[in-house]
Amino acid sequence: MARRDPSAVLAAGLAGAAVSGAPSTVWTLARGEDVLDGARAAGALLLPGERRSAVLLAAAVPVHLTLSLGWAAVLARAIPARREPAWGALGGLAIAALDLGLIGRRIPAIRTLPQGRQWADHVAYGAAVGVALWSDRRSRAPHRGYTDRGN
C-alpha cells in the first residue's frame, strides 16, 4: 500500500469530483434528457424524503464532495505506485459495484438512474484520481539523468 501526502489525496479527490459526472452529462445531453437527475439523486442520499430540486441540488454538493474525498483516500491507500491511472479506473469499477450494485439499488433516486452512465462516471472518477496521484508521485520523484553538471 502506498503512503501519499494528504494534499495529494485532497487534490486527487477534487480532480475526481470535477470529472466524475462528465460521461453521464455528455450522454444525457446527447439524448436531450435532464442533466440534473444524477445530482438530485446524490442530494436524496442526504435528504431521502425531499422532492424540491433546489434543496436536493444544494444537498448534493456536500454529499458529492464527501464521497469523492473519502473514496480518494481509500484509493490512495489501495492502488500501487506506477500504475495509478489503470488501478484507479479499476477502483472506480469496484466503487460502482458497491455504490450502485449494493447500496444504490436500495435508494429509488439512484436505482432509477440509467446505470451504464453511472458506471462510466465511476470509472472516470477512479481514473482521474489515479492520474492525479500518478502526477503527484512523478512530480515528487527525483529526475532521472539529472546532475549538477549541466545535464
N, C-alpha and C positions, 0 to 999 in steps of 0.2 A: 504494500500500500504506500502510496506517495504521500509525503508531507508537503503541504502547499502553504504559501503565505496567505494569511487571511484576506489581504487586499486583493490577491489574485482570485480567490474564491468569490469574493464580492463582485469583482469585475466580470468574472465568468457567469455568475448568476444573473447579473444585469444584462449581459450580452444575450444570454439565453432568453430572458424575459422579453427583450426587444425584438427578437426574430421569431419567437416560437409561434406566433399567430400568422406568419406570412403565408404558409401553404394554404391554410383554410381560408384566409382572406382572399387570396387570388382566386382560388377555386369558387368561392361563394360569389365574388363579384362577377366572375365569368358566367355564372349561372343566373345572375340577377336576383340573388336571394339576400336576405337580411344579414349583413356582416356583424351585427351586434348580438346575435343569438349565443355565440360562444361566451362573450363577455357577460351576458345576463346569466348564463349557466354558472359561470365562476362566482358571480355575486350570490347566486342561490345556494352555494355551499355555505356561505356565512348567514344568509337570511332565507331559509328554505320556504317560508310562507309568504314572502314578499312577491308582489306582481308588478310594481311600478318600475318602469325601465330606468329612470334616473337614479333611483335608490339602488337597484341591482348593479348598475354600472359603477356607481360610487363604491359599492362594497367589493366589486371585482378587483379594484386596484390593489388594496392591501392583500387580498387573497392571492392574486397572481404573483405579486412580489414575494410574499412569504413562501409560497410553494416553489417559486423559481430559485430563491436563495437557499432554501432548505435542501432541495434536490441537488443544487450545485455543490453544496458541502458534502453530500453523500457521494456524488460522482467524483469530486476532487480526491476523496479518500480511496475510492474503489478502483478507479481506472489507472492503468500503469503508465508510467512516463514513456515518451517516444511514440505512443500510438493513441494519443488523446482524442483526436477527431473521430477516428473509427470506433474506438471504445465508447466515446461519448454518444455517438449515434446509437450504438447497441444499448447503452444505458438508457437512452430515450425510449427505445422499444420496451425495455423492462419496466420503466416508469409507466408507459402507456398501458402495459398489461395490468399493472396494479391500479392505476388511476381510472382507466376506462373499463377494463375487464372485470375487476373485482369490486372496486368502490363505486365507480360511475354507474354501473347497472342498477344500483340501489337508489340513485338520485334521478328522478324523472327529467329534470332540466338537462342533465348530461346524457342520459340514456337516449333522448330523442335527437341529439345532435348527429349529423352524418359522421359515422365513426371513422371512415377512411381518412377524412380530412383531419380529424383529431389525432389519429395515429401519426400522420405526416407532420403535424405540429410538434408532437413529442420527439420525433426523430430530429427535426430541425433544431429544437431546443437542445437536445443532447449533443448534437454536432457543434452547435455554437458554443456551448460550454467547453467542449473538447478543444475547439480551435483556440478559444481564449486561454485555456490552461496551457496548451502547447505553445502559444505565442509568449506567454509569460515565462515558461520554462526556458525557451530559446533565448529570450532577452536577458535572462539571468546567467546563462551558461557562458563560460569563458570562450572567446572567439578562437576557433581553431586556426592555426597557421599565423597567428599574430605574434609579433615580437616587437620589442622596442627599437629594432634596427631598421625600421622603415618598411617592413612588410605590410 
